Amino acid sequence: MSSPSVPGDQRLPSTPSKALQAVIPQPGETVPVLPANRQNGAPVATANAPLGKSWAHFVAGGLGGMTASTITCPLDVLRTRLQSDFYQTQLAATRAARGIPPLSQLSPARGAVLHITETFQILFAIPRQEGWRALFKGLGPNLVAVVPAQATKFFTYGNGKRIISKYLNDGRESAWVHLCAAATSGVITGTVTNPIWLVKTRLQLDRSHAERAGSVQARRYKNALDCTMQTVRNEGVRGLYRGLSASYLGITESTLQWVLYEQMKLYLRKRDERIALSGRPVTSWDDTVSWTGKLGAAGMAKFVAAIVTYPHEVVRTRLRQAPLEGGRLKYTGLVECFKLVWKEEGMVGLYGGLVPHMMRVVPSAAIMFGVYEVVLKLLGTTSEV
């Protein structure tokens, strides 16, 4: 029987061409298998994810935190003062002298305008009355706290996300993986760094110029070491962990921030994939959108998370304040602090210092995450699983 004819009388070659030989694997050859993409666009984690680069998250997080904290330190000083009850008492006395009713009796709109006005008045008054160095008061302890805190946070989150996705989610990223990694990171970071944050807060609230306000109380702490020693001597080691419960409550903020940030990054990643599939070359505009999009995602995620969870910031600052005269503590617990602030100052008191806080944390988050991503890229890795 004759073989079937091929249209056009073209016979298939008996041996593959050199081009096909280059593509078709030959016997004994190993073929590299590329990881597939998930349906949501993020790459599947490979089974041999390198542990050697895990330290990169630690370095990148520390550098990001140091850069952001140095640039935004003046706003951090302002925020801490506005959150404390000492400065709130002074502001209340000033309002009473001007005939302004208490904040609890003002409408939300008028209270917000008054808060913004007082915020900028204090910001400009600090360098005029105390010198420009007062705007950077507590920067030393702040950096001592921020560098290990942010390094620990990014290290535990980056590696936690990789481990959880690898062993519990078949190597895939998802919102619940981000949530679990962020919560774990928050608990570890808060526990490790709480004593440093307590010292930073007390140094910022230390009234070195209290005599100017007519108070007989002189400066209480000489430096960070003296603050630590006095705290341990007067309150015991447990005193260094005051405000830890509020820090744990603040895990909701960092968790929400991480989840929102990852979802926004996923949108940008899908955009890059669509450009790659279209076959058109990547332009400078695409690169600009990619990087500004990541910065905007970091800032927007922090903005939303901070607005939703801000009252815990006020409570944490109040719990970390130094004891009153005679060693008596005004705020003895998380719930009691919430109730007392609400009773004495109303809802407005739980949002004291919100304006400088948002002015600081939004650009700070953009700077910190931007530096983090850049440093990871320079170290030859990424924040992806």
CORLINBEL-V732991 format. One record per pair of residues at least 4 apart in sequence whose ideal C-beta (glycine too) atoms are under 7 Angstrom apart, sorted by the first residue. I is the first residue (numbers start at 0). GAP is how many residues later the second one is. If there is no record, write none. Layout:
{{I,GAP} {I,GAP}}
This chain:
{{4,4} {5,4} {5,5} {12,4} {15,4} {15,5} {15,8} {16,4} {17,4} {18,4} {19,4} {24,4} {24,6} {34,8} {34,9} {34,11} {35,8} {36,4} {36,6} {37,4} {37,6} {37,134} {39,226} {40,225} {40,228} {40,229} {40,232} {41,131} {41,224} {41,227} {41,342} {42,341} {43,127} {43,128} {44,4} {44,117} {44,120} {44,121} {44,126} {44,340} {48,113} {48,117} {52,328} {53,105} {54,4} {55,4} {55,320} {55,323} {55,325} {56,4} {56,97} {56,98} {56,101} {56,102} {57,4} {57,93} {57,96} {57,97} {58,4} {58,316} {58,320} {59,4} {59,94} {59,312} {59,315} {59,316} {59,319} {60,4} {60,89} {60,90} {60,92} {60,93} {60,94} {60,311} {61,4} {61,85} {61,88} {61,89} {62,4} {62,308} {62,312} {63,4} {63,86} {63,304} {63,305} {63,307} {63,308} {64,4} {64,81} {64,82} {64,84} {64,85} {64,86} {64,303} {65,4} {65,77} {65,80} {65,81} {66,4} {66,300} {66,304} {67,4} {67,296} {67,299} {67,300} {68,4} {68,73} {68,74} {68,77} {70,296} {71,4} {71,288} {71,291} {71,292} {72,4} {72,62} {72,63} {72,66} {72,69} {73,4} {73,61} {73,62} {74,4} {74,281} {74,284} {74,285} {75,4} {75,66} {75,284} {76,4} {76,58} {76,60} {76,61} {76,127} {77,4} {77,41} {77,44} {77,45} {77,278} {78,4} {78,274} {78,277} {78,278} {78,281} {79,4} {79,121} {79,124} {79,125} {79,237} {80,6} {80,41} {81,5} {81,37} {81,270} {81,271} {81,274} {82,230} {82,231} {82,234} {82,269} {82,270} {83,4} {83,121} {83,233} {83,237} {84,4} {84,233} {85,4} {85,119} {86,4} {87,4} {87,257} {87,264} {88,4} {89,4} {90,4} {90,27} {91,4} {91,10} {92,4} {93,4} {94,5} {100,4} {100,5} {102,8} {102,242} {102,243} {102,245} {103,241} {103,242} {103,244} {105,4} {105,5} {105,8} {106,4} {107,4} {108,4} {109,4} {110,4} {110,237} {111,4} {112,4} {113,4} {114,4} {114,240} {115,4} {115,239} {116,4} {117,4} {118,4} {118,236} {118,237} {119,4} {120,4} {121,4} {123,4} {124,4} {125,4} {125,8} {125,9} {126,4} {126,5} {126,7} {126,8} {129,4} {129,79} {136,66} {136,67} {137,4} {137,62} {137,65} {137,66} {138,4} {139,4} {139,84} {140,4} {140,55} {140,58} {140,59} {140,62} {140,83} {141,4} {141,58} {142,4} {143,52} {144,4} {144,48} {144,51} {144,52} {144,55} {145,4} {146,4} {147,4} {147,45} {148,4} {148,40} {148,44} {149,4} {149,218} {150,4} {151,4} {151,36} {151,37} {151,40} {152,4} {152,32} {152,36} {153,4} {153,218} {154,4} {155,4} {155,28} {155,29} {155,32} {155,33} {156,4} {156,24} {156,25} {156,28} {156,101} {157,4} {157,225} {158,4} {159,4} {159,21} {159,24} {159,25} {160,4} {160,16} {160,17} {160,20} {160,224} {161,4} {161,223} {162,4} {163,4} {163,5} {163,13} {163,16} {163,17} {164,4} {164,6} {164,7} {164,8} {164,12} {164,220} {165,5} {168,5} {168,8} {172,4} {172,212} {174,4} {174,84} {175,4} {176,4} {177,4} {177,80} {177,81} {177,84} {178,4} {178,76} {178,80} {179,4} {180,4} {181,4} {181,72} {181,73} {181,76} {181,77} {182,4} {182,68} {182,72} {183,4} {184,4} {185,4} {185,65} {185,68} {185,69} {186,4} {186,61} {186,64} {187,4} {188,4} {189,4} {189,54} {189,57} {189,58} {189,61} {192,4} {193,4} {193,47} {193,49} {193,50} {193,53} {194,4} {194,45} {194,46} {195,4} {196,4} {197,4} {197,42} {197,44} {197,45} {197,122} {198,4} {198,25} {198,28} {198,29} {199,4} {200,4} {200,116} {200,119} {201,4} {201,19} {201,25} {201,118} {201,120} {202,18} {202,21} {202,24} {204,116} {205,13} {205,14} {205,15} {206,8} {206,10} {206,12} {207,11} {209,5} {209,7} {209,8} {210,4} {219,102} {220,5} {220,6} {220,9} {221,4} {223,4} {224,4} {225,4} {226,4} {227,4} {228,4} {229,4} {230,4} {230,8} {230,9} {231,4} {231,5} {231,7} {231,8} {233,5} {233,89} {233,93} {234,4} {241,77} {241,78} {242,4} {242,73} {242,76} {242,77} {243,4} {244,4} {244,89} {245,4} {245,66} {245,69} {245,70} {245,73} {245,88} {246,69} {248,63} {248,85} {249,4} {249,59} {249,62} {249,66} {250,4} {251,4} {251,57} {252,4} {252,52} {252,53} {252,56} {253,4} {254,4} {255,4} {255,49} {255,52} {256,4} {256,44} {256,45} {256,48} {257,4} {258,4} {259,4} {259,41} {259,44} {259,45} {260,4} {260,36} {260,37} {260,40} {261,4} {263,4} {263,33} {263,36} {263,37} {264,4} {264,29} {264,32} {265,4} {266,4} {267,4} {267,22} {267,25} {267,26} {268,4} {269,4} {270,4} {271,4} {271,18} {272,4} {273,4} {274,5} {274,7} {274,11} {281,4} {281,5} {283,4} {284,4} {285,4} {286,4} {287,4} {288,4} {289,4} {290,4} {291,4} {292,4} {293,4} {293,75} {293,76} {293,79} {294,4} {294,71} {294,75} {295,4} {296,4} {297,4} {297,67} {297,68} {297,71} {297,72} {298,4} {298,63} {298,64} {298,66} {298,67} {299,4} {300,4} {301,4} {301,59} {301,60} {301,63} {302,4} {302,55} {302,59} {303,4} {304,4} {305,4} {305,51} {305,52} {305,55} {309,41} {309,44} {309,47} {310,4} {310,39} {310,40} {311,4} {312,4} {312,44} {313,4} {313,27} {313,36} {313,38} {313,39} {314,4} {314,19} {314,22} {314,23} {314,26} {315,4} {317,13} {317,19} {317,23} {318,12} {318,18} {322,4} {322,5} {322,6} {323,4} {323,6} {330,5} {330,6} {330,9} {331,4} {332,4} {333,4} {334,4} {335,4} {336,4} {337,4} {338,4} {339,4} {340,4} {340,8} {340,9} {341,4} {341,8} {343,5} {344,4} {346,4} {352,4} {353,4} {354,4} {355,4} {356,4} {357,4} {359,4} {360,4} {361,4} {362,4} {363,4} {364,4} {365,4} {366,4} {367,4} {368,4} {369,4} {370,4} {371,4} {372,4} {372,10} {373,4} {374,4} {375,5} {375,6} {375,7} {376,5}}
